[in-house]
Amino acid sequence: MQYDRLAARDYANTWTSEVPNGFNESKWNPGYAHHTESGGVDCANYVSQAISAGGIPVDTTWKPEAIAWVNTGQSISNGLKQYMVDTKGYFYKTTKSGVSAGGWIFETNGSHVMFVVANDGVTMLFSAHTNDRLKASFANFGSTFNYYYISASYAIN
């Protein structure tokens, strides 16, 4: 099976809005629970929805909207990365210039994850929840954190 990174990108751009200091739940997919606990941490839920729309299969451990996957996943720092990269191998760590639409970025401290919707090697755009962002420039994102860039593997076993 192939991961459809463009379907994932289109999903990500459809189900968010531009609210830099907050969120607009009316632009979130009504088919999924909205996780606004602790002030609105829905970032990993949103990224999970997008990668599911791209064809990443749900299983007994992972699925979008499960309360355990709120923020960066499974109630542990970097859980979404650990599961999708280290356990399943659906994605791999890369460089900022190596991540394409359908990939994602997360802060190494585990506090936020964003979905990459465009990257031409010069300009990277992302969409996100928690503070809703739609095709926002990553160049304008705070530089006080270190990031991991995650790109999709081509085949899903």
C-alpha positions in Angstrom: 0.0 0.0 0.0 1.2 3.5 -0.7 0.8 6.5 1.6 -1.1 9.2 -0.2 0.7 12.2 1.1 -1.4 14.6 -1.1 -4.6 13.2 0.3 -3.2 13.7 3.8 -2.1 17.3 2.8 -5.6 18.0 1.4 -7.2 16.7 4.6 -4.9 18.8 6.8 -5.8 22.0 4.8 -9.5 21.3 4.9 -9.9 20.8 8.6 -8.2 23.8 10.2 -8.3 27.6 10.0 -6.0 30.5 10.7 -6.3 31.4 14.3 -2.7 32.0 15.5 -3.5 32.4 19.2 -6.4 30.0 19.5 -8.6 27.6 17.7 -11.9 27.5 15.8 -13.5 24.1 16.4 -16.2 24.9 13.8 -13.4 24.2 11.2 -12.4 20.9 12.8 -13.8 17.6 11.4 -17.1 16.8 13.2 -16.4 13.1 12.6 -13.7 13.1 15.3 -13.7 14.1 19.0 -12.3 17.5 19.6 -9.6 17.4 22.3 -9.6 20.8 23.9 -8.6 19.6 27.4 -5.9 21.7 29.1 -6.5 24.7 26.9 -6.9 23.0 23.5 -4.2 20.4 22.9 -5.4 18.7 19.7 -2.2 18.8 17.7 -1.4 15.0 17.6 -5.1 14.2 17.1 -5.1 16.5 14.0 -1.9 15.1 12.6 -3.2 11.5 13.3 -6.4 12.4 11.3 -4.4 13.7 8.4 -2.0 10.7 8.2 -5.0 8.3 8.5 -6.6 10.2 5.6 -3.4 9.4 3.7 -3.8 5.7 4.3 -1.9 4.9 7.5 -4.0 2.1 8.9 -5.5 2.3 12.4 -4.8 -0.6 14.7 -5.4 -1.6 18.3 -2.7 0.7 19.5 -3.1 3.8 17.4 -6.1 5.7 15.9 -7.0 9.3 15.6 -9.0 10.9 18.4 -8.1 8.3 21.0 -7.6 10.3 24.2 -4.2 8.7 24.7 -2.9 10.3 21.5 -3.7 13.9 22.5 -0.8 16.3 22.3 2.3 14.4 20.9 0.9 11.0 21.7 0.2 8.2 24.1 0.7 10.3 27.2 4.4 10.3 26.7 6.7 12.9 25.1 7.2 12.2 21.4 4.8 9.2 21.4 3.4 9.8 17.9 7.0 9.9 16.5 8.0 6.8 18.5 5.1 4.8 17.2 5.0 5.9 13.6 8.8 6.0 13.1 10.4 3.7 15.6 7.7 1.0 16.0 5.9 0.9 12.6 8.4 2.4 10.2 5.7 4.3 8.3 7.7 7.5 8.5 11.4 8.3 9.0 13.4 11.2 10.4 14.8 13.5 7.8 16.1 17.1 7.4 14.1 20.3 7.0 14.7 20.3 3.3 14.0 16.6 3.0 10.4 16.7 4.5 7.7 17.0 1.9 3.9 17.6 2.0 2.4 14.7 4.0 5.2 14.7 6.5 5.2 16.4 9.9 7.4 18.4 12.3 7.5 18.0 16.1 9.3 19.8 18.8 12.0 17.7 20.3 10.7 18.5 23.8 7.4 16.8 22.8 5.1 19.7 23.3 3.8 20.3 19.7 3.4 18.6 16.3 2.5 20.2 13.0 1.6 18.9 9.6 3.7 19.8 6.5 1.5 20.9 3.6 4.3 22.3 1.3 8.1 22.4 1.1 10.0 23.4 -2.0 13.4 23.4 -0.2 13.2 27.1 0.4 9.7 27.7 1.9 8.0 25.3 4.2 4.3 25.6 5.0 2.4 23.8 7.8 -1.1 23.4 9.0 -1.9 22.6 12.7 -4.4 22.5 15.6 -4.1 23.8 19.1 -3.2 27.2 17.8 -4.9 26.7 14.4 -2.7 27.4 11.5 -3.5 27.0 7.8 -0.6 27.0 5.3 1.5 29.0 7.8 5.2 29.7 7.0 7.5 27.6 9.1 10.1 30.4 8.7 7.9 32.6 10.9 7.6 29.9 13.6 9.4 30.4 16.9 13.1 29.3 16.8 13.5 28.7 20.5 12.8 24.9 20.0 14.6 22.1 18.2 12.6 20.1 15.7 12.4 16.7 14.2 11.3 16.5 10.6 9.4 13.4 9.7 8.8 12.2 6.1 6.7 9.3 4.8 8.1 6.0 3.7 6.7 5.1 0.3 5.3 1.7 1.2 3.2 0.6 4.1 3.5 -3.0 5.0 
